Amino acid sequence: MWKYVLKRILLALLTTFIILSLTFVLIKLLPVKKHMGKPPQRSAYYAEQIRLGYMYSSEVPEEGKSPADIVIFEDGKTVYYYQMPVMKQYVAWIGNILLHWDWGVSKTIEPNVKATVIIGGRLLTSMKINIISVIVSVPIGIALGILAALKKNTMIDHIISTIVMVLISLPGFVLITFLMLLLCYNSSLLPTQWPNPTDPIGQKVLGYIIPVVCLSLGSICGYCRFVRAELCDVLASDYLLLARTKGLTKSQSVMRHALRNAMVPIFPSILAEFIGIMGGSMILEGLYGIPGIGSLFVDAIGTEDYNILFVDMAIFTTIGLFAGVLLDLSYGFIDPRIRMGEKK
């Protein structure tokens, strides 16, 4: 078991390394966008790039090479900045991360501020929203799925299934737009955007309602459908019929046998759903003005702030891959009959 766990963790780390390496090389092959700040800001940014080993400077133009940028100072001094070859940048990038945990600085979002500092300030906000969404969606989704399964082919089952099908078909950006129009702009019940840090605590609490509802509804529908399908299969199984013939009441057979066996594939799906929520929060954060890593990822792509993009990509990739590892391992802990990594 421990050998299997170690092997999966090492494979997850290797996969993360490969994904980030490919991302770095492909992005560095794109045309370089010039820094739009004033000469002192541009000079400070390029000095940091030179320190990291990504660029070099020259006071005279090099023949046959196109500079990434040209900075003219107030005293008339002109400096030409050139990109290092991509593979040299890649080697320098790996060395900076492994030896100094230095991912570089922001170019446009927060000029000359370390990328890890910017991500660290926004990571907590995204995690709070996603964790609260999971806490809300799991019990509601499982409860609705159990109710629909126990009331199979009744009016209650039909109503729940219809609502689930309607909500699961709605794209996230349509749902949040509708909720903002209805609850924020038309009725003024909720804030129209994410509250500022200086706003009252009541305003901050209200600010969580729309993002949590938008992220939770899709998960609730997913859990409900999955639980209903699994529980219906278990309720129709032969061993449950045998339990009823031995004298167990319906509630006893459901609680002791049906729910326990139906939950085996359901609990690991919670981790998989969390990964989906993390990805879906990107659009939501941008629309509602939430200062999280999801909206930061989109902004980094739009403004070509690649150092921010690399750190953001590393976080999403690591969370996704290690959640997959936990997902596989959870089967063995939930169902003792499953033994990971054992040979026949």
C-alpha distance (Angstrom), angle and dihedral (degrees) to the residues before:
residue distance angle dihedral
M1 . . .
W2 3.80 . .
K3 3.79 91.4 .
Y4 3.79 89.2 53.2
V5 3.82 91.9 48.8
L6 3.81 92.1 49.3
K7 3.80 91.0 47.1
R8 3.81 92.5 51.4
I9 3.81 92.3 47.9
L10 3.80 91.9 50.1
L11 3.81 90.8 47.8
A12 3.81 90.0 50.1
L13 3.82 90.6 51.4
L14 3.81 91.1 47.5
T15 3.81 91.5 49.4
T16 3.81 90.5 49.3
F17 3.80 90.0 51.0
I18 3.82 92.5 50.0
I19 3.82 93.9 47.4
L20 3.81 93.5 48.6
S21 3.81 92.1 44.6
L22 3.80 92.5 52.5
T23 3.80 90.4 45.7
F24 3.81 91.6 51.5
V25 3.80 95.3 48.1
L26 3.81 95.2 44.8
I27 3.80 93.4 47.2
K28 3.80 92.6 47.4
L29 3.81 89.0 54.6
L30 3.82 89.4 62.4
P31 3.83 120.2 95.5
V32 3.80 112.3 -85.3
K33 3.79 117.1 -112.3
K34 3.80 113.4 -141.6
H35 3.79 120.3 -116.7
M36 3.82 108.9 -102.0
G37 3.81 98.1 -154.9
K38 3.78 130.1 101.3
P39 3.83 119.5 -77.1
P40 3.85 95.2 -94.1
Q41 3.83 91.6 50.7
R42 3.78 92.3 44.7
S43 3.79 91.7 47.8
A44 3.84 91.5 49.8
Y45 3.80 91.2 49.6
Y46 3.79 94.1 48.6
A47 3.81 91.0 45.7
E48 3.81 87.4 57.6
Q49 3.81 90.5 48.2
I50 3.81 89.7 51.7
R51 3.82 90.7 49.3
L52 3.79 90.1 52.4
G53 3.81 91.2 49.8
Y54 3.82 97.7 -113.5
M55 3.82 98.4 112.1
Y56 3.78 143.8 16.2
S57 3.81 132.4 -154.6
S58 3.77 137.0 -137.0
E59 3.78 133.6 -174.9
V60 3.80 91.1 -144.7
P61 3.81 126.3 50.4
E62 3.80 115.6 -103.0
E63 3.77 115.0 -127.6
G64 3.78 115.3 -112.4
K65 3.81 94.5 10.9
S66 3.77 127.9 102.5
P67 3.83 112.6 -141.7
A68 3.78 119.8 -128.1
D69 3.81 88.3 -136.6
I70 3.80 142.0 -11.3
V71 3.81 118.7 -142.7
I72 3.82 119.4 -162.4
F73 3.81 113.5 -165.9
E74 3.81 127.7 -152.1
D75 3.80 91.8 -102.2
G76 3.81 89.3 58.1
K77 3.79 95.8 -104.9
T78 3.80 113.1 145.8
V79 3.81 123.1 -154.7
Y80 3.80 124.7 -170.9
Y81 3.80 117.7 -152.0
Y82 3.80 121.2 -156.6
Q83 3.80 133.0 -171.8
M84 3.79 118.1 -116.3
P85 3.84 115.8 -126.1
V86 3.80 111.2 -76.7
M87 3.80 96.1 -113.7
K88 3.82 91.9 49.6
Q89 3.79 88.2 51.8
Y90 3.80 89.6 49.4
V91 3.81 92.9 52.2
A92 3.81 90.4 47.2
W93 3.81 90.5 47.7
I94 3.81 92.6 52.9
G95 3.81 91.3 47.2
N96 3.80 93.7 48.9
I97 3.81 92.1 51.8
L98 3.80 98.4 42.8
L99 3.81 97.4 41.2
H100 3.81 103.2 32.0
W101 3.83 106.2 10.3
D102 3.80 86.1 -125.0
W103 3.81 113.9 154.6
G104 3.80 95.0 172.8
V105 3.79 131.7 -113.8
S106 3.79 134.9 -67.3
K107 3.78 117.8 -92.2
T108 3.81 103.9 -163.8
I109 3.83 113.1 -4.9
E110 3.83 95.7 61.7
P111 3.81 104.3 -5.6
N112 3.81 116.4 -130.9
V113 3.82 94.1 -3.0
K114 3.81 115.7 128.0
A115 3.80 112.7 -97.4
T116 3.81 92.7 -133.9
V117 3.82 90.6 54.5
I118 3.81 91.9 52.5
I119 3.81 92.7 47.2
G120 3.79 92.1 45.5
G121 3.80 91.1 55.1
R122 3.81 92.1 53.7
L123 3.79 103.2 34.8
L124 3.81 95.0 79.1
T125 3.82 92.5 55.4
S126 3.81 93.1 53.5
M127 3.79 93.1 44.7
K128 3.81 92.3 50.3
I129 3.80 92.7 53.3
N130 3.80 93.9 45.5
I131 3.81 95.3 45.5
I132 3.82 92.4 48.2
S133 3.81 89.1 49.2
V134 3.81 90.9 53.4
I135 3.82 91.8 47.2
V136 3.81 90.2 51.6
S137 3.80 98.7 41.4
V138 3.83 101.0 45.2
P139 3.85 100.5 62.9
I140 3.81 94.1 37.0
G141 3.79 94.3 47.5
I142 3.82 94.2 45.8
A143 3.82 92.3 45.5
L144 3.82 92.5 50.8
G145 3.81 90.6 46.7
I146 3.81 91.9 51.5
L147 3.80 91.3 47.3
A148 3.82 92.2 49.5
A149 3.81 91.7 48.4
L150 3.82 94.4 48.3
K151 3.83 89.8 47.3
K152 3.80 94.6 42.7
N153 3.83 115.5 171.0
T154 3.81 91.9 5.1
M155 3.80 128.2 116.4
I156 3.82 90.9 -96.5
D157 3.80 91.1 54.4
H158 3.81 92.0 48.1
I159 3.82 92.8 49.2
I160 3.82 93.4 48.6
S161 3.82 92.6 45.5
T162 3.83 92.3 48.8
I163 3.81 93.7 49.5
V164 3.80 90.5 46.5
M165 3.82 92.4 51.2
V166 3.81 92.1 49.0
L167 3.81 95.1 47.7
I168 3.81 95.5 42.6
S169 3.82 89.4 53.6
L170 3.81 93.6 56.3
P171 3.84 115.0 95.8
G172 3.78 113.8 -126.4
F173 3.80 95.5 -117.9
V174 3.83 90.7 52.8
L175 3.79 91.9 50.4
I176 3.79 95.8 48.8
T177 3.81 91.4 45.3
F178 3.80 90.5 52.6
L179 3.81 93.1 47.1
M180 3.80 92.4 47.7
L181 3.80 91.1 49.4
L182 3.82 93.1 47.0
L183 3.81 102.3 38.0
C184 3.80 103.3 26.1
Y185 3.79 111.7 30.9
N186 3.83 102.6 25.5
S187 3.81 100.7 37.3
S188 3.84 103.4 16.2
L189 3.81 90.3 -140.0
L190 3.81 93.7 132.3
P191 3.80 133.7 30.6
T192 3.81 115.0 -88.5
Q193 3.80 91.6 -131.5
W194 3.78 141.2 11.7
P195 3.84 109.7 -59.7
N196 3.79 121.2 -109.6
P197 3.83 120.3 -111.7
T198 3.82 89.6 -108.9
D199 3.82 94.9 55.1
P200 3.85 120.2 107.9
I201 3.80 118.1 -86.4
G202 3.81 91.3 -111.0
Q203 3.80 90.8 57.2
K204 3.81 90.7 49.2
V205 3.81 91.4 52.0
L206 3.82 90.9 50.4
G207 3.80 88.8 50.9
Y208 3.81 90.5 65.2
I209 3.81 94.7 57.7
I210 3.82 100.9 78.3
P211 3.83 97.9 42.6
V212 3.81 92.9 43.7
V213 3.81 92.3 47.6
C214 3.81 92.5 47.9
L215 3.79 93.5 48.5
S216 3.81 94.3 41.5
L217 3.80 100.5 49.6
G218 3.80 95.1 65.6
S219 3.80 91.4 46.3
I220 3.81 92.3 47.3
C221 3.80 90.0 53.3
G222 3.79 91.6 47.9
Y223 3.80 94.0 49.4
C224 3.80 91.6 45.2
R225 3.81 94.2 53.9
F226 3.79 93.4 43.3
V227 3.82 95.2 47.4
R228 3.81 92.4 45.9
A229 3.81 92.5 50.9
E230 3.82 94.2 46.4
L231 3.78 95.0 44.5
C232 3.80 93.2 47.0
D233 3.81 89.6 54.3
V234 3.80 91.8 49.6
L235 3.81 93.4 46.4
A236 3.81 89.7 54.3
S237 3.83 94.3 48.6
D238 3.80 124.3 113.8
Y239 3.81 96.6 -122.1
L240 3.80 91.6 57.3
L241 3.81 90.2 51.3
L242 3.82 87.5 51.2
A243 3.80 90.2 52.2
R244 3.80 90.1 53.4
T245 3.80 91.9 49.8
K246 3.80 89.9 53.2
G247 3.78 90.2 62.3
L248 3.82 106.2 -90.1
T249 3.77 115.8 141.0
K250 3.80 120.2 -124.5
S251 3.80 93.0 -102.7
Q252 3.82 91.8 48.2
S253 3.81 93.5 49.5
V254 3.80 91.5 47.1
M255 3.82 96.3 47.0
R256 3.83 98.1 39.7
H257 3.79 100.9 38.0
A258 3.80 116.8 6.0
L259 3.83 99.7 49.3
R260 3.79 93.6 40.7
N261 3.81 93.6 54.1
A262 3.81 94.4 39.6
M263 3.80 91.6 54.1
V264 3.83 93.8 60.3
P265 3.83 94.6 84.2
I266 3.81 93.9 29.5
F267 3.81 102.1 62.5
P268 3.82 94.6 55.0
S269 3.81 88.8 51.9
I270 3.80 88.5 65.8
L271 3.80 89.6 70.9
A272 3.79 91.2 48.0
E273 3.80 90.3 49.9
F274 3.81 90.6 51.2
I275 3.81 89.3 58.1
G276 3.79 90.0 52.1
I277 3.80 91.5 49.8
M278 3.81 90.8 52.3
G279 3.80 90.1 55.5
G280 3.79 94.7 43.7
S281 3.80 92.7 52.3
M282 3.83 90.9 70.1
I283 3.82 94.0 77.6
L284 3.79 93.4 37.2
E285 3.80 93.6 52.8
G286 3.79 91.0 51.2
L287 3.82 94.2 49.5
Y288 3.81 95.6 45.6
G289 3.80 96.3 39.0
I290 3.81 95.1 -116.6
P291 3.83 111.7 167.0
G292 3.80 95.1 -135.3
I293 3.77 135.9 128.4
G294 3.81 91.5 -98.4
S295 3.80 95.3 63.0
L296 3.80 88.5 38.1
F297 3.82 89.4 58.2
V298 3.81 91.2 54.6
D299 3.83 92.0 44.9
A300 3.80 91.3 49.7
I301 3.81 90.9 54.6
G302 3.81 92.9 46.7
T303 3.80 94.9 48.1
E304 3.83 95.0 37.0
D305 3.79 91.1 -122.2
Y306 3.79 92.2 157.9
N307 3.81 99.6 175.5
I308 3.81 89.2 59.1
L309 3.79 89.3 45.8
F310 3.83 92.7 54.1
V311 3.81 93.5 52.8
D312 3.80 92.1 45.0
M313 3.79 90.9 48.4
A314 3.80 90.3 49.7
I315 3.82 91.4 54.1
F316 3.81 95.7 48.2
T317 3.80 92.5 43.5
T318 3.80 93.6 48.3
I319 3.81 93.6 46.8
G320 3.80 91.7 47.9
L321 3.80 96.5 47.8
F322 3.80 97.4 42.6
A323 3.79 91.1 45.3
G324 3.80 85.8 55.8
V325 3.80 89.7 52.9
L326 3.81 91.1 50.3
L327 3.80 88.7 46.6
D328 3.81 91.8 57.7
L329 3.80 94.0 43.5
S330 3.79 93.1 48.3
Y331 3.81 91.2 67.0
G332 3.80 89.9 64.2
F333 3.80 93.5 49.6
I334 3.81 95.1 45.6
D335 3.80 96.5 43.7
P336 3.85 112.7 36.0
R337 3.81 89.8 -162.2
I338 3.81 89.7 70.8
R339 3.79 115.6 81.4
M340 3.78 116.4 -174.0
G341 3.78 119.5 -137.8
E342 3.80 97.1 2.2
K343 3.79 121.6 136.6
K344 3.76 125.1 -136.3
